[in-house]
């Protein structure tokens, strides 16, 4: 599948948004969120998300304003690949 850069960005933002919603709904109030997209993390951390034309970024901004502790940080893509491998391996072992 071929995706444009803005589509990949939107997909990352959407997955972050859905993850935050799920955590809030499950009652978690202290969260550490890691993302391999440095631009997305920067936009959220410098509070530029609230006036974005991306609905996902505006929704993320509203969510992080709620009464909870969220630490958002960038991790290198290589570190994320290791986590993906470990998750897939654990799933295969459990089946």
PyMOL Python script that loads the backbone (N, CA, C, O; Angstrom):
from pymol import cmd

cmd.read_pdbstr("""\
ATOM      1  N   UNK A   1       0.848  -1.175   0.000  1.00  0.00           N
ATOM      2  CA  UNK A   1       0.000   0.000   0.000  1.00  0.00           C
ATOM      3  C   UNK A   1       0.887   1.228   0.000  1.00  0.00           C
ATOM      4  O   UNK A   1       1.854   1.294   0.759  1.00  0.00           O
ATOM      5  N   UNK A   2       0.578   2.188  -0.827  1.00  0.00           N
ATOM      6  CA  UNK A   2       1.332   3.422  -0.906  1.00  0.00           C
ATOM      7  C   UNK A   2       0.542   4.512  -0.191  1.00  0.00           C
ATOM      8  O   UNK A   2      -0.623   4.763  -0.499  1.00  0.00           O
ATOM      9  N   UNK A   3       1.197   5.146   0.763  1.00  0.00           N
ATOM     10  CA  UNK A   3       0.550   6.211   1.519  1.00  0.00           C
ATOM     11  C   UNK A   3       1.380   7.474   1.420  1.00  0.00           C
ATOM     12  O   UNK A   3       2.609   7.409   1.368  1.00  0.00           O
ATOM     13  N   UNK A   4       0.721   8.625   1.392  1.00  0.00           N
ATOM     14  CA  UNK A   4       1.433   9.897   1.432  1.00  0.00           C
ATOM     15  C   UNK A   4       1.914  10.169   2.849  1.00  0.00           C
ATOM     16  O   UNK A   4       1.456   9.543   3.805  1.00  0.00           O
ATOM     17  N   UNK A   5       2.845  11.115   2.971  1.00  0.00           N
ATOM     18  CA  UNK A   5       3.407  11.435   4.286  1.00  0.00           C
ATOM     19  C   UNK A   5       2.337  11.915   5.254  1.00  0.00           C
ATOM     20  O   UNK A   5       2.368  11.560   6.433  1.00  0.00           O
ATOM     21  N   UNK A   6       1.389  12.717   4.775  1.00  0.00           N
ATOM     22  CA  UNK A   6       0.355  13.201   5.683  1.00  0.00           C
ATOM     23  C   UNK A   6      -0.564  12.068   6.132  1.00  0.00           C
ATOM     24  O   UNK A   6      -1.103  12.111   7.238  1.00  0.00           O
ATOM     25  N   UNK A   7      -0.746  11.064   5.290  1.00  0.00           N
ATOM     26  CA  UNK A   7      -1.577   9.923   5.679  1.00  0.00           C
ATOM     27  C   UNK A   7      -0.896   9.094   6.762  1.00  0.00           C
ATOM     28  O   UNK A   7      -1.550   8.656   7.708  1.00  0.00           O
ATOM     29  N   UNK A   8       0.408   8.876   6.633  1.00  0.00           N
ATOM     30  CA  UNK A   8       1.147   8.142   7.651  1.00  0.00           C
ATOM     31  C   UNK A   8       1.102   8.906   8.965  1.00  0.00           C
ATOM     32  O   UNK A   8       0.907   8.313  10.026  1.00  0.00           O
ATOM     33  N   UNK A   9       1.280  10.221   8.897  1.00  0.00           N
ATOM     34  CA  UNK A   9       1.221  11.066  10.087  1.00  0.00           C
ATOM     35  C   UNK A   9      -0.152  10.957  10.749  1.00  0.00           C
ATOM     36  O   UNK A   9      -0.256  10.816  11.967  1.00  0.00           O
ATOM     37  N   UNK A  10      -1.188  11.024   9.942  1.00  0.00           N
ATOM     38  CA  UNK A  10      -2.556  10.935  10.472  1.00  0.00           C
ATOM     39  C   UNK A  10      -2.816   9.569  11.115  1.00  0.00           C
ATOM     40  O   UNK A  10      -3.495   9.487  12.138  1.00  0.00           O
ATOM     41  N   UNK A  11      -2.285   8.510  10.528  1.00  0.00           N
ATOM     42  CA  UNK A  11      -2.453   7.169  11.090  1.00  0.00           C
ATOM     43  C   UNK A  11      -1.764   7.078  12.447  1.00  0.00           C
ATOM     44  O   UNK A  11      -2.325   6.524  13.393  1.00  0.00           O
ATOM     45  N   UNK A  12      -0.552   7.618  12.546  1.00  0.00           N
ATOM     46  CA  UNK A  12       0.162   7.627  13.837  1.00  0.00           C
ATOM     47  C   UNK A  12      -0.622   8.422  14.868  1.00  0.00           C
ATOM     48  O   UNK A  12      -0.780   7.985  16.008  1.00  0.00           O
ATOM     49  N   UNK A  13      -1.116   9.592  14.468  1.00  0.00           N
ATOM     50  CA  UNK A  13      -1.886  10.431  15.386  1.00  0.00           C
ATOM     51  C   UNK A  13      -3.165   9.718  15.818  1.00  0.00           C
ATOM     52  O   UNK A  13      -3.551   9.781  16.985  1.00  0.00           O
ATOM     53  N   UNK A  14      -3.817   9.042  14.879  1.00  0.00           N
ATOM     54  CA  UNK A  14      -5.066   8.329  15.186  1.00  0.00           C
ATOM     55  C   UNK A  14      -4.819   7.189  16.174  1.00  0.00           C
ATOM     56  O   UNK A  14      -5.612   6.969  17.089  1.00  0.00           O
ATOM     57  N   UNK A  15      -3.711   6.465  15.980  1.00  0.00           N
ATOM     58  CA  UNK A  15      -3.416   5.366  16.906  1.00  0.00           C
ATOM     59  C   UNK A  15      -3.092   5.905  18.296  1.00  0.00           C
ATOM     60  O   UNK A  15      -3.456   5.296  19.302  1.00  0.00           O
ATOM     61  N   UNK A  16      -2.409   7.046  18.349  1.00  0.00           N
ATOM     62  CA  UNK A  16      -2.139   7.672  19.641  1.00  0.00           C
ATOM     63  C   UNK A  16      -3.453   8.102  20.307  1.00  0.00           C
ATOM     64  O   UNK A  16      -3.657   7.868  21.498  1.00  0.00           O
ATOM     65  N   UNK A  17      -4.322   8.720  19.542  1.00  0.00           N
ATOM     66  CA  UNK A  17      -5.615   9.167  20.057  1.00  0.00           C
ATOM     67  C   UNK A  17      -6.433   7.998  20.600  1.00  0.00           C
ATOM     68  O   UNK A  17      -6.963   8.068  21.709  1.00  0.00           O
ATOM     69  N   UNK A  18      -6.534   6.928  19.822  1.00  0.00           N
ATOM     70  CA  UNK A  18      -7.319   5.775  20.263  1.00  0.00           C
ATOM     71  C   UNK A  18      -6.706   5.119  21.495  1.00  0.00           C
ATOM     72  O   UNK A  18      -7.427   4.667  22.384  1.00  0.00           O
ATOM     73  N   UNK A  19      -5.382   5.067  21.548  1.00  0.00           N
ATOM     74  CA  UNK A  19      -4.717   4.525  22.734  1.00  0.00           C
ATOM     75  C   UNK A  19      -5.012   5.354  23.973  1.00  0.00           C
ATOM     76  O   UNK A  19      -5.294   4.806  25.039  1.00  0.00           O
ATOM     77  N   UNK A  20      -4.947   6.674  23.836  1.00  0.00           N
ATOM     78  CA  UNK A  20      -5.246   7.553  24.974  1.00  0.00           C
ATOM     79  C   UNK A  20      -6.704   7.413  25.416  1.00  0.00           C
ATOM     80  O   UNK A  20      -6.996   7.380  26.611  1.00  0.00           O
ATOM     81  N   UNK A  21      -7.607   7.333  24.451  1.00  0.00           N
ATOM     82  CA  UNK A  21      -9.027   7.149  24.806  1.00  0.00           C
ATOM     83  C   UNK A  21      -9.239   5.842  25.568  1.00  0.00           C
ATOM     84  O   UNK A  21      -9.952   5.805  26.570  1.00  0.00           O
ATOM     85  N   UNK A  22      -8.620   4.788  25.087  1.00  0.00           N
ATOM     86  CA  UNK A  22      -8.737   3.489  25.737  1.00  0.00           C
ATOM     87  C   UNK A  22      -8.190   3.540  27.165  1.00  0.00           C
ATOM     88  O   UNK A  22      -8.819   3.032  28.093  1.00  0.00           O
ATOM     89  N   UNK A  23      -7.038   4.145  27.333  1.00  0.00           N
ATOM     90  CA  UNK A  23      -6.442   4.262  28.668  1.00  0.00           C
ATOM     91  C   UNK A  23      -7.338   5.056  29.603  1.00  0.00           C
ATOM     92  O   UNK A  23      -7.535   4.664  30.753  1.00  0.00           O
ATOM     93  N   UNK A  24      -7.883   6.172  29.122  1.00  0.00           N
ATOM     94  CA  UNK A  24      -8.778   6.986  29.955  1.00  0.00           C
ATOM     95  C   UNK A  24     -10.017   6.182  30.342  1.00  0.00           C
ATOM     96  O   UNK A  24     -10.417   6.171  31.506  1.00  0.00           O
ATOM     97  N   UNK A  25     -10.621   5.513  29.365  1.00  0.00           N
ATOM     98  CA  UNK A  25     -11.835   4.734  29.630  1.00  0.00           C
ATOM     99  C   UNK A  25     -11.583   3.579  30.602  1.00  0.00           C
ATOM    100  O   UNK A  25     -12.474   3.202  31.363  1.00  0.00           O
ATOM    101  N   UNK A  26     -10.381   3.021  30.578  1.00  0.00           N
ATOM    102  CA  UNK A  26     -10.026   1.926  31.486  1.00  0.00           C
ATOM    103  C   UNK A  26      -9.654   2.430  32.881  1.00  0.00           C
ATOM    104  O   UNK A  26      -9.450   1.631  33.795  1.00  0.00           O
ATOM    105  N   UNK A  27      -9.564   3.756  33.049  1.00  0.00           N
ATOM    106  CA  UNK A  27      -9.315   4.318  34.367  1.00  0.00           C
ATOM    107  C   UNK A  27      -7.862   4.624  34.689  1.00  0.00           C
ATOM    108  O   UNK A  27      -7.538   4.979  35.823  1.00  0.00           O
ATOM    109  N   UNK A  28      -6.987   4.490  33.703  1.00  0.00           N
ATOM    110  CA  UNK A  28      -5.580   4.819  33.954  1.00  0.00           C
ATOM    111  C   UNK A  28      -5.431   6.332  34.048  1.00  0.00           C
ATOM    112  O   UNK A  28      -5.969   7.066  33.219  1.00  0.00           O
ATOM    113  N   UNK A  29      -4.701   6.798  35.058  1.00  0.00           N
ATOM    114  CA  UNK A  29      -4.520   8.231  35.241  1.00  0.00           C
ATOM    115  C   UNK A  29      -3.053   8.634  35.316  1.00  0.00           C
ATOM    116  O   UNK A  29      -2.732   9.794  35.572  1.00  0.00           O
ATOM    117  N   UNK A  30      -2.183   7.687  35.096  1.00  0.00           N
ATOM    118  CA  UNK A  30      -0.752   7.954  35.011  1.00  0.00           C
ATOM    119  C   UNK A  30      -0.215   7.111  33.855  1.00  0.00           C
ATOM    120  O   UNK A  30      -0.176   5.883  33.937  1.00  0.00           O
ATOM    121  N   UNK A  31       0.199   7.784  32.779  1.00  0.00           N
ATOM    122  CA  UNK A  31       0.515   7.105  31.532  1.00  0.00           C
ATOM    123  C   UNK A  31       1.844   7.610  30.975  1.00  0.00           C
ATOM    124  O   UNK A  31       2.161   8.796  31.055  1.00  0.00           O
ATOM    125  N   UNK A  32       2.603   6.689  30.417  1.00  0.00           N
ATOM    126  CA  UNK A  32       3.797   7.053  29.661  1.00  0.00           C
ATOM    127  C   UNK A  32       3.573   6.599  28.233  1.00  0.00           C
ATOM    128  O   UNK A  32       3.382   5.411  27.972  1.00  0.00           O
ATOM    129  N   UNK A  33       3.596   7.541  27.317  1.00  0.00           N
ATOM    130  CA  UNK A  33       3.309   7.277  25.912  1.00  0.00           C
ATOM    131  C   UNK A  33       4.575   7.481  25.102  1.00  0.00           C
ATOM    132  O   UNK A  33       5.201   8.538  25.178  1.00  0.00           O
ATOM    133  N   UNK A  34       4.955   6.477  24.328  1.00  0.00           N
ATOM    134  CA  UNK A  34       6.135   6.558  23.480  1.00  0.00           C
ATOM    135  C   UNK A  34       5.701   6.525  22.022  1.00  0.00           C
ATOM    136  O   UNK A  34       4.795   5.782  21.645  1.00  0.00           O
ATOM    137  N   UNK A  35       6.355   7.335  21.215  1.00  0.00           N
ATOM    138  CA  UNK A  35       6.024   7.409  19.792  1.00  0.00           C
ATOM    139  C   UNK A  35       7.309   7.565  18.993  1.00  0.00           C
ATOM    140  O   UNK A  35       8.219   8.284  19.405  1.00  0.00           O
ATOM    141  N   UNK A  36       7.382   6.891  17.850  1.00  0.00           N
ATOM    142  CA  UNK A  36       8.584   6.988  17.029  1.00  0.00           C
ATOM    143  C   UNK A  36       8.510   8.114  15.998  1.00  0.00           C
ATOM    144  O   UNK A  36       9.399   8.231  15.155  1.00  0.00           O
ATOM    145  N   UNK A  37       7.474   8.936  16.049  1.00  0.00           N
ATOM    146  CA  UNK A  37       7.347  10.069  15.137  1.00  0.00           C
ATOM    147  C   UNK A  37       7.699  11.350  15.890  1.00  0.00           C
ATOM    148  O   UNK A  37       6.884  11.876  16.648  1.00  0.00           O
ATOM    149  N   UNK A  38       8.914  11.847  15.677  1.00  0.00           N
ATOM    150  CA  UNK A  38       9.417  13.009  16.411  1.00  0.00           C
ATOM    151  C   UNK A  38       8.577  14.261  16.162  1.00  0.00           C
ATOM    152  O   UNK A  38       8.375  15.063  17.074  1.00  0.00           O
ATOM    153  N   UNK A  39       8.094  14.430  14.948  1.00  0.00           N
ATOM    154  CA  UNK A  39       7.287  15.616  14.636  1.00  0.00           C
ATOM    155  C   UNK A  39       5.972  15.594  15.394  1.00  0.00           C
ATOM    156  O   UNK A  39       5.551  16.615  15.937  1.00  0.00           O
ATOM    157  N   UNK A  40       5.329  14.454  15.437  1.00  0.00           N
ATOM    158  CA  UNK A  40       4.073  14.310  16.169  1.00  0.00           C
ATOM    159  C   UNK A  40       4.273  14.608  17.651  1.00  0.00           C
ATOM    160  O   UNK A  40       3.486  15.339  18.251  1.00  0.00           O
ATOM    161  N   UNK A  41       5.305  14.053  18.230  1.00  0.00           N
ATOM    162  CA  UNK A  41       5.596  14.294  19.645  1.00  0.00           C
ATOM    163  C   UNK A  41       5.850  15.776  19.887  1.00  0.00           C
ATOM    164  O   UNK A  41       5.329  16.346  20.846  1.00  0.00           O
ATOM    165  N   UNK A  42       6.639  16.399  19.033  1.00  0.00           N
ATOM    166  CA  UNK A  42       6.956  17.823  19.207  1.00  0.00           C
ATOM    167  C   UNK A  42       5.704  18.687  19.122  1.00  0.00           C
ATOM    168  O   UNK A  42       5.516  19.590  19.936  1.00  0.00           O
ATOM    169  N   UNK A  43       4.852  18.417  18.148  1.00  0.00           N
ATOM    170  CA  UNK A  43       3.614  19.196  17.998  1.00  0.00           C
ATOM    171  C   UNK A  43       2.766  19.090  19.253  1.00  0.00           C
ATOM    172  O   UNK A  43       2.200  20.085  19.704  1.00  0.00           O
ATOM    173  N   UNK A  44       2.674  17.913  19.815  1.00  0.00           N
ATOM    174  CA  UNK A  44       1.869  17.724  21.022  1.00  0.00           C
ATOM    175  C   UNK A  44       2.515  18.399  22.224  1.00  0.00           C
ATOM    176  O   UNK A  44       1.832  19.053  23.012  1.00  0.00           O
ATOM    177  N   UNK A  45       3.819  18.244  22.367  1.00  0.00           N
ATOM    178  CA  UNK A  45       4.503  18.796  23.538  1.00  0.00           C
ATOM    179  C   UNK A  45       4.576  20.317  23.551  1.00  0.00           C
ATOM    180  O   UNK A  45       4.560  20.920  24.624  1.00  0.00           O
ATOM    181  N   UNK A  46       4.657  20.946  22.391  1.00  0.00           N
ATOM    182  CA  UNK A  46       4.722  22.410  22.361  1.00  0.00           C
ATOM    183  C   UNK A  46       3.330  23.027  22.234  1.00  0.00           C
ATOM    184  O   UNK A  46       3.184  24.218  21.961  1.00  0.00           O
ATOM    185  N   UNK A  47       2.333  22.207  22.435  1.00  0.00           N
ATOM    186  CA  UNK A  47       0.932  22.648  22.487  1.00  0.00           C
ATOM    187  C   UNK A  47       0.430  23.262  21.184  1.00  0.00           C
ATOM    188  O   UNK A  47      -0.439  24.133  21.202  1.00  0.00           O
ATOM    189  N   UNK A  48       0.976  22.810  20.048  1.00  0.00           N
ATOM    190  CA  UNK A  48       0.498  23.284  18.751  1.00  0.00           C
ATOM    191  C   UNK A  48      -0.660  22.441  18.227  1.00  0.00           C
ATOM    192  O   UNK A  48      -1.237  22.758  17.187  1.00  0.00           O
ATOM    193  N   UNK A  49      -0.998  21.391  18.929  1.00  0.00           N
ATOM    194  CA  UNK A  49      -2.042  20.480  18.444  1.00  0.00           C
ATOM    195  C   UNK A  49      -3.424  21.109  18.483  1.00  0.00           C
ATOM    196  O   UNK A  49      -4.289  20.738  17.690  1.00  0.00           O
ATOM    197  N   UNK A  50      -3.650  22.058  19.393  1.00  0.00           N
ATOM    198  CA  UNK A  50      -4.996  22.596  19.565  1.00  0.00           C
ATOM    199  C   UNK A  50      -5.489  23.390  18.361  1.00  0.00           C
ATOM    200  O   UNK A  50      -6.699  23.511  18.166  1.00  0.00           O
ATOM    201  N   UNK A  51      -4.586  23.934  17.550  1.00  0.00           N
ATOM    202  CA  UNK A  51      -5.031  24.689  16.378  1.00  0.00           C
ATOM    203  C   UNK A  51      -4.682  23.999  15.059  1.00  0.00           C
ATOM    204  O   UNK A  51      -4.631  24.639  14.009  1.00  0.00           O
ATOM    205  N   UNK A  52      -4.447  22.716  15.124  1.00  0.00           N
ATOM    206  CA  UNK A  52      -4.104  21.944  13.939  1.00  0.00           C
ATOM    207  C   UNK A  52      -5.331  21.727  13.054  1.00  0.00           C
ATOM    208  O   UNK A  52      -6.465  21.734  13.534  1.00  0.00           O
ATOM    209  N   UNK A  53      -5.088  21.535  11.759  1.00  0.00           N
ATOM    210  CA  UNK A  53      -6.191  21.189  10.860  1.00  0.00           C
ATOM    211  C   UNK A  53      -6.510  19.697  10.913  1.00  0.00           C
ATOM    212  O   UNK A  53      -7.489  19.248  10.318  1.00  0.00           O
ATOM    213  N   UNK A  54      -5.672  18.919  11.634  1.00  0.00           N
ATOM    214  CA  UNK A  54      -5.951  17.497  11.825  1.00  0.00           C
ATOM    215  C   UNK A  54      -6.857  17.318  13.038  1.00  0.00           C
ATOM    216  O   UNK A  54      -6.501  17.707  14.150  1.00  0.00           O
ATOM    217  N   UNK A  55      -8.018  16.732  12.820  1.00  0.00           N
ATOM    218  CA  UNK A  55      -8.967  16.484  13.903  1.00  0.00           C
ATOM    219  C   UNK A  55      -8.321  15.650  14.995  1.00  0.00           C
ATOM    220  O   UNK A  55      -8.578  15.862  16.181  1.00  0.00           O
ATOM    221  N   UNK A  56      -7.481  14.698  14.596  1.00  0.00           N
ATOM    222  CA  UNK A  56      -6.847  13.803  15.568  1.00  0.00           C
ATOM    223  C   UNK A  56      -5.968  14.585  16.548  1.00  0.00           C
ATOM    224  O   UNK A  56      -5.968  14.295  17.745  1.00  0.00           O
ATOM    225  N   UNK A  57      -5.230  15.563  16.054  1.00  0.00           N
ATOM    226  CA  UNK A  57      -4.366  16.355  16.932  1.00  0.00           C
ATOM    227  C   UNK A  57      -5.170  17.221  17.886  1.00  0.00           C
ATOM    228  O   UNK A  57      -4.807  17.358  19.054  1.00  0.00           O
ATOM    229  N   UNK A  58      -6.248  17.800  17.409  1.00  0.00           N
ATOM    230  CA  UNK A  58      -7.107  18.595  18.301  1.00  0.00           C
ATOM    231  C   UNK A  58      -7.710  17.705  19.384  1.00  0.00           C
ATOM    232  O   UNK A  58      -7.803  18.112  20.542  1.00  0.00           O
ATOM    233  N   UNK A  59      -8.120  16.495  19.015  1.00  0.00           N
ATOM    234  CA  UNK A  59      -8.694  15.565  19.997  1.00  0.00           C
ATOM    235  C   UNK A  59      -7.643  15.110  21.008  1.00  0.00           C
ATOM    236  O   UNK A  59      -7.950  14.974  22.193  1.00  0.00           O
ATOM    237  N   UNK A  60      -6.409  14.872  20.559  1.00  0.00           N
ATOM    238  CA  UNK A  60      -5.328  14.518  21.477  1.00  0.00           C
ATOM    239  C   UNK A  60      -5.101  15.653  22.457  1.00  0.00           C
ATOM    240  O   UNK A  60      -4.931  15.418  23.653  1.00  0.00           O
ATOM    241  N   UNK A  61      -5.095  16.889  21.956  1.00  0.00           N
ATOM    242  CA  UNK A  61      -4.909  18.048  22.829  1.00  0.00           C
ATOM    243  C   UNK A  61      -5.979  18.092  23.922  1.00  0.00           C
ATOM    244  O   UNK A  61      -5.669  18.331  25.089  1.00  0.00           O
ATOM    245  N   UNK A  62      -7.220  17.865  23.546  1.00  0.00           N
ATOM    246  CA  UNK A  62      -8.307  17.864  24.541  1.00  0.00           C
ATOM    247  C   UNK A  62      -8.109  16.751  25.569  1.00  0.00           C
ATOM    248  O   UNK A  62      -8.314  16.965  26.764  1.00  0.00           O
ATOM    249  N   UNK A  63      -7.716  15.580  25.112  1.00  0.00           N
ATOM    250  CA  UNK A  63      -7.517  14.453  26.027  1.00  0.00           C
ATOM    251  C   UNK A  63      -6.395  14.698  27.020  1.00  0.00           C
ATOM    252  O   UNK A  63      -6.538  14.369  28.197  1.00  0.00           O
ATOM    253  N   UNK A  64      -5.290  15.264  26.576  1.00  0.00           N
ATOM    254  CA  UNK A  64      -4.174  15.445  27.502  1.00  0.00           C
ATOM    255  C   UNK A  64      -4.418  16.572  28.487  1.00  0.00           C
ATOM    256  O   UNK A  64      -3.675  16.718  29.458  1.00  0.00           O
ATOM    257  N   UNK A  65      -5.455  17.375  28.250  1.00  0.00           N
ATOM    258  CA  UNK A  65      -5.814  18.432  29.190  1.00  0.00           C
ATOM    259  C   UNK A  65      -6.633  17.909  30.373  1.00  0.00           C
ATOM    260  O   UNK A  65      -6.869  18.643  31.333  1.00  0.00           O
ATOM    261  N   UNK A  66      -7.058  16.676  30.313  1.00  0.00           N
ATOM    262  CA  UNK A  66      -7.853  16.095  31.400  1.00  0.00           C
ATOM    263  C   UNK A  66      -6.996  15.906  32.649  1.00  0.00           C
ATOM    264  O   UNK A  66      -5.783  16.114  32.628  1.00  0.00           O
ATOM    265  N   UNK A  67      -7.641  15.514  33.716  1.00  0.00           N
ATOM    266  CA  UNK A  67      -6.984  15.388  35.009  1.00  0.00           C
ATOM    267  C   UNK A  67      -6.249  14.050  35.109  1.00  0.00           C
ATOM    268  O   UNK A  67      -6.727  13.113  35.748  1.00  0.00           O
ATOM    269  N   UNK A  68      -5.083  13.977  34.471  1.00  0.00           N
ATOM    270  CA  UNK A  68      -4.237  12.798  34.553  1.00  0.00           C
ATOM    271  C   UNK A  68      -2.812  13.190  34.216  1.00  0.00           C
ATOM    272  O   UNK A  68      -2.554  14.270  33.687  1.00  0.00           O
ATOM    273  N   UNK A  69      -1.902  12.298  34.530  1.00  0.00           N
ATOM    274  CA  UNK A  69      -0.488  12.536  34.240  1.00  0.00           C
ATOM    275  C   UNK A  69      -0.097  11.755  32.997  1.00  0.00           C
ATOM    276  O   UNK A  69      -0.247  10.535  32.938  1.00  0.00           O
ATOM    277  N   UNK A  70       0.408  12.479  32.006  1.00  0.00           N
ATOM    278  CA  UNK A  70       0.846  11.835  30.780  1.00  0.00           C
ATOM    279  C   UNK A  70       2.268  12.302  30.479  1.00  0.00           C
ATOM    280  O   UNK A  70       2.550  13.499  30.429  1.00  0.00           O
ATOM    281  N   UNK A  71       3.133  11.354  30.284  1.00  0.00           N
ATOM    282  CA  UNK A  71       4.484  11.653  29.835  1.00  0.00           C
ATOM    283  C   UNK A  71       4.583  11.163  28.399  1.00  0.00           C
ATOM    284  O   UNK A  71       4.435   9.972  28.127  1.00  0.00           O
ATOM    285  N   UNK A  72       4.833  12.084  27.489  1.00  0.00           N
ATOM    286  CA  UNK A  72       4.930  11.745  26.076  1.00  0.00           C
ATOM    287  C   UNK A  72       6.378  11.959  25.654  1.00  0.00           C
ATOM    288  O   UNK A  72       6.961  13.016  25.893  1.00  0.00           O
ATOM    289  N   UNK A  73       6.944  10.936  25.023  1.00  0.00           N
ATOM    290  CA  UNK A  73       8.332  11.075  24.595  1.00  0.00           C
ATOM    291  C   UNK A  73       8.569  10.350  23.283  1.00  0.00           C
ATOM    292  O   UNK A  73       7.891   9.387  22.928  1.00  0.00           O
ATOM    293  N   UNK A  74       9.558  10.861  22.590  1.00  0.00           N
ATOM    294  CA  UNK A  74       9.961  10.268  21.320  1.00  0.00           C
ATOM    295  C   UNK A  74      10.947   9.136  21.596  1.00  0.00           C
ATOM    296  O   UNK A  74      11.843   9.262  22.431  1.00  0.00           O
ATOM    297  N   UNK A  75      10.764   8.039  20.884  1.00  0.00           N
ATOM    298  CA  UNK A  75      11.744   6.954  20.926  1.00  0.00           C
ATOM    299  C   UNK A  75      12.201   6.698  19.486  1.00  0.00           C
ATOM    300  O   UNK A  75      11.409   6.828  18.553  1.00  0.00           O
ATOM    301  N   UNK A  76      13.457   6.342  19.308  1.00  0.00           N
ATOM    302  CA  UNK A  76      13.928   6.051  17.950  1.00  0.00           C
ATOM    303  C   UNK A  76      13.164   4.871  17.341  1.00  0.00           C
ATOM    304  O   UNK A  76      12.757   3.944  18.041  1.00  0.00           O
ATOM    305  N   UNK A  77      12.988   4.932  16.057  1.00  0.00           N
ATOM    306  CA  UNK A  77      12.250   3.885  15.337  1.00  0.00           C
ATOM    307  C   UNK A  77      12.842   2.499  15.590  1.00  0.00           C
ATOM    308  O   UNK A  77      12.103   1.517  15.661  1.00  0.00           O
ATOM    309  N   UNK A  78      14.152   2.410  15.726  1.00  0.00           N
ATOM    310  CA  UNK A  78      14.799   1.113  15.979  1.00  0.00           C
ATOM    311  C   UNK A  78      14.336   0.516  17.302  1.00  0.00           C
ATOM    312  O   UNK A  78      14.162  -0.699  17.403  1.00  0.00           O
ATOM    313  N   UNK A  79      14.138   1.346  18.310  1.00  0.00           N
ATOM    314  CA  UNK A  79      13.647   0.841  19.600  1.00  0.00           C
ATOM    315  C   UNK A  79      12.222   0.330  19.469  1.00  0.00           C
ATOM    316  O   UNK A  79      11.846  -0.653  20.107  1.00  0.00           O
ATOM    317  N   UNK A  80      11.443   0.992  18.652  1.00  0.00           N
ATOM    318  CA  UNK A  80      10.071   0.578  18.422  1.00  0.00           C
ATOM    319  C   UNK A  80      10.032  -0.771  17.687  1.00  0.00           C
ATOM    320  O   UNK A  80       9.157  -1.597  17.946  1.00  0.00           O
ATOM    321  N   UNK A  81      10.965  -0.984  16.790  1.00  0.00           N
ATOM    322  CA  UNK A  81      11.029  -2.253  16.065  1.00  0.00           C
ATOM    323  C   UNK A  81      11.295  -3.411  17.021  1.00  0.00           C
ATOM    324  O   UNK A  81      10.754  -4.504  16.849  1.00  0.00           O
ATOM    325  N   UNK A  82      12.115  -3.169  18.012  1.00  0.00           N
ATOM    326  CA  UNK A  82      12.390  -4.205  19.010  1.00  0.00           C
ATOM    327  C   UNK A  82      11.130  -4.543  19.795  1.00  0.00           C
ATOM    328  O   UNK A  82      10.841  -5.716  20.031  1.00  0.00           O
ATOM    329  N   UNK A  83      10.386  -3.531  20.200  1.00  0.00           N
ATOM    330  CA  UNK A  83       9.137  -3.760  20.931  1.00  0.00           C
ATOM    331  C   UNK A  83       8.129  -4.513  20.062  1.00  0.00           C
ATOM    332  O   UNK A  83       7.437  -5.408  20.545  1.00  0.00           O
ATOM    333  N   UNK A  84       8.048  -4.147  18.775  1.00  0.00           N
ATOM    334  CA  UNK A  84       7.149  -4.852  17.856  1.00  0.00           C
ATOM    335  C   UNK A  84       7.521  -6.327  17.745  1.00  0.00           C
ATOM    336  O   UNK A  84       6.651  -7.197  17.786  1.00  0.00           O
ATOM    337  N   UNK A  85       8.809  -6.603  17.605  1.00  0.00           N
ATOM    338  CA  UNK A  85       9.278  -7.980  17.507  1.00  0.00           C
ATOM    339  C   UNK A  85       8.908  -8.766  18.764  1.00  0.00           C
ATOM    340  O   UNK A  85       8.418  -9.893  18.683  1.00  0.00           O
ATOM    341  N   UNK A  86       9.148  -8.159  19.926  1.00  0.00           N
ATOM    342  CA  UNK A  86       8.854  -8.847  21.187  1.00  0.00           C
ATOM    343  C   UNK A  86       7.359  -9.136  21.322  1.00  0.00           C
ATOM    344  O   UNK A  86       6.971 -10.210  21.781  1.00  0.00           O
ATOM    345  N   UNK A  87       6.527  -8.182  20.925  1.00  0.00           N
ATOM    346  CA  UNK A  87       5.080  -8.384  21.017  1.00  0.00           C
ATOM    347  C   UNK A  87       4.623  -9.497  20.082  1.00  0.00           C
ATOM    348  O   UNK A  87       3.804 -10.332  20.467  1.00  0.00           O
ATOM    349  N   UNK A  88       5.146  -9.519  18.855  1.00  0.00           N
ATOM    350  CA  UNK A  88       4.778 -10.564  17.899  1.00  0.00           C
ATOM    351  C   UNK A  88       5.265 -11.933  18.373  1.00  0.00           C
ATOM    352  O   UNK A  88       4.557 -12.930  18.231  1.00  0.00           O
ATOM    353  N   UNK A  89       6.454 -11.979  18.928  1.00  0.00           N
ATOM    354  CA  UNK A  89       7.004 -13.237  19.434  1.00  0.00           C
ATOM    355  C   UNK A  89       6.167 -13.770  20.601  1.00  0.00           C
ATOM    356  O   UNK A  89       5.875 -14.963  20.669  1.00  0.00           O
ATOM    357  N   UNK A  90       5.792 -12.887  21.503  1.00  0.00           N
ATOM    358  CA  UNK A  90       4.965 -13.293  22.642  1.00  0.00           C
ATOM    359  C   UNK A  90       3.616 -13.818  22.179  1.00  0.00           C
ATOM    360  O   UNK A  90       3.090 -14.769  22.756  1.00  0.00           O
ATOM    361  N   UNK A  91       3.057 -13.215  21.154  1.00  0.00           N
ATOM    362  CA  UNK A  91       1.771 -13.667  20.616  1.00  0.00           C
ATOM    363  C   UNK A  91       1.900 -15.058  20.003  1.00  0.00           C
ATOM    364  O   UNK A  91       1.027 -15.905  20.193  1.00  0.00           O
ATOM    365  N   UNK A  92       2.977 -15.293  19.274  1.00  0.00           N
ATOM    366  CA  UNK A  92       3.197 -16.602  18.648  1.00  0.00           C
ATOM    367  C   UNK A  92       3.395 -17.684  19.700  1.00  0.00           C
ATOM    368  O   UNK A  92       2.897 -18.799  19.542  1.00  0.00           O
ATOM    369  N   UNK A  93       4.113 -17.369  20.767  1.00  0.00           N
ATOM    370  CA  UNK A  93       4.383 -18.340  21.824  1.00  0.00           C
ATOM    371  C   UNK A  93       3.087 -18.712  22.553  1.00  0.00           C
ATOM    372  O   UNK A  93       2.902 -19.864  22.947  1.00  0.00           O
ATOM    373  N   UNK A  94       2.201 -17.743  22.730  1.00  0.00           N
ATOM    374  CA  UNK A  94       0.962 -17.989  23.478  1.00  0.00           C
ATOM    375  C   UNK A  94      -0.078 -18.757  22.670  1.00  0.00           C
ATOM    376  O   UNK A  94      -1.049 -19.259  23.237  1.00  0.00           O
ATOM    377  N   UNK A  95       0.108 -18.857  21.353  1.00  0.00           N
ATOM    378  CA  UNK A  95      -0.899 -19.528  20.507  1.00  0.00           C
ATOM    379  C   UNK A  95      -0.670 -21.001  20.427  1.00  0.00           C
ATOM    380  O   UNK A  95      -1.425 -21.708  19.759  1.00  0.00           O
TER     381      UNK A  95
END
""", "prot")
cmd.dss("prot")
cmd.show_as("cartoon", "prot")
cmd.util.cbc("prot")
cmd.orient("prot")
